[in-house]
Amino acid sequence: MISAAIGLLQRHGLAAMSFTDVLAESGAARGAIYHHFPGGKQQLALEAARRNGEDVRGHLHALPARTPREVVEAFLGSVRPVVQASAGGGGCAVAAVTVDGGAAIADQGSLRAVAAESFSGWVGELTGKLTQAGLGSSQAADLATLMIVTLEGAHILCRAAGSIAPFDSAAAALLSALPGSG
């Protein structure tokens, strides 16, 4: 059910995610959703965003870290298919819980907290990789933040454009921002 909720958040956002759709995609029985998520849609969205955040962090942890360029290139290569999906109408499940809730969810603060924790974890993971690759901690943290901002911005711009071109432009700019690239 959590995997189905992640996919629905990515494709439709929080407001449009329904238990009916989660059940249809997961094949779970209606009673199971209320048993596992007694807190309703908010609890399911929290768990889905948390799981997606952890999954992404795991992918970032696996990136190579011999040089800063290698970290950035590996990052861009690993997120390109995800951003390509955004061009076709997808998005980020973690971002979805920060921008799309409205009256559908009573406690927006807890959703934002999960998103902030995920984004912070991603930046932290990349900062560690970049530091390991030889950048100073402040420069690594700034570059890691830029990498995540590039990813999240690309989701939106590529979805609006129906094309991966905004990501490709941002990726080129990100690579040119690397120390020693200019």
N, C-alpha and C positions, 0 to 999 in steps of 0.2 A: 504494500500500500504506500509506503514511503517512496519507493522508486517511482511509482505511478504519479504520486503527488509532485515529485521533482520534475518529471516530464511535463506535467500540466502547468506547473508554475513557469517553466521555461517557455512554453508555447502560448499560454493564455493569461498568465498573471494570477495574482491572488484573488482578485474580485471574481474572476470567472471560474476559478477552480471550485468544483462541487464534489460532494461525497459521491453522488451518482456517477460522475466521470471517473473518480478514483476507483470505485468499485468495478466499473466496466473495464477499465484498463488493467486492474490488478487481478480480476477474477475472484476477489474475496466476497464472502457473504456479507450482507448488510449488517448483521449483528456483530460481525468481527470489527468493523470500523468503530462502533460505539464502545466495544469492549476494550480495544487497544488505545483509543483516543477519546476518553470520556470528557476531555476538555473541548471536544468539537473541532471545528475547522481550524481554530487558532492553534491548538495543540498539534494537529497534523502538519500545518504549515511550519510551525516552529521546528518540529522534528525533521521535516523534509529539508528546510534551509540549513539546519545544523548538519545533517548528513551530507548534503551537497558541499557545504563548506569544508567539512573534513575530507571528503573525497578529493576536492581540488587541492587542498593542502598536501595530501599524500602524493598527488601528481607532481606538485612543485618540489616536494622533498626529493623526488627521484631524479630531478634535473641534474646534469653534470655541472661541475663547478671548477674547471681548471683555469678558465679565464673569464673576465666579465663578459666579453663578446660571446663566448660559448654559452654562458648562462642566458643572456638575452636572446640569442638565436634559438636555443632550445626551447625557451619559454614561448617565443613567437611561433615556432613550429608546432608546439603542443597545443596552443590555444587557437591556431588558425582554423581547424575543423569546427571548433565550437562557434567561432565567430561566423564562419561560413553558414552554419545552421541559423544564426541570427539573421543573416541576409534573407533567408527563406522564411522568417517569421518566428524564430526561436528567441532565446534570451537567457539571462542568468537567473536561476531560481533564488539565489541569495538577494540579488538586487530587487527581484520582484516583491519580496516581502517588505522592502523599504519604501517603495514608491506606489504600491497598489493595494490599498487595504480599505481605506475609507471607513464607512459605517459597517462594513462586513465583519470587521474584527474589533472587538472592544478594547483590547490592550495593545495598541500599536508600539508602546515602549518596549515590550519584551521582544517583539519581532525586530525592531531596530537594534536592540542589544545583541541578538543572535547574528544579525548581519554585520554589525560593527566588529564583533568578535571574529567572525569569519574573515572579513577584509583585513583586519589587523593581523590575524594569523598568516594570511597569504603574504602580506608585506613582510612580516617577520621571517617567514621561510625564505623568501627571496633575498632579504637583507643578509641572512646567514650565508646563503649561497654566494652572494656577491662579495661578502667579507672574506669568505673562504677562498674566493678567486683573486683576492688581492686588493680590493677597494677598502678605503677607510670606512669606519662605521657610519659616519654622517653621510658621506657620498653614497654608500651602499643603500642606506635607508631612503635617501631621496630618489635614487634610481629605481628601487623596488616599488616605491609609491607611484612613480611615473609609469612603471610597467602595469600595475593594477589599474590605474586610471585609464591607461591606453586600452586595456582589455574591456573595462566596463563601458567606456565611451564608445568603443568600437561596436559593442552589442547594439547600442541605440542607433548610431549613425548608419551601420550596415543594414539594420532592420528597416530604417526609414528609406534608405537608398535602394534596398533590394539588391545590394551588391556588396562584395567584399572590398571594393576599391578604397573606402575610407580606412579600413584596417591596414591595407597595404601601404597607404600613404603614411599613416601613423607609425607603422613598423619601420619604414625607411627613416623617418625622423628620429625614432627612438634609437636606432642603430647609429645614426650620425651624432647623437648626443653622447655616445660613449667616450670616455677619456681616450685621447689619442686618435680620434676619428676625424678631427677637423683640420 
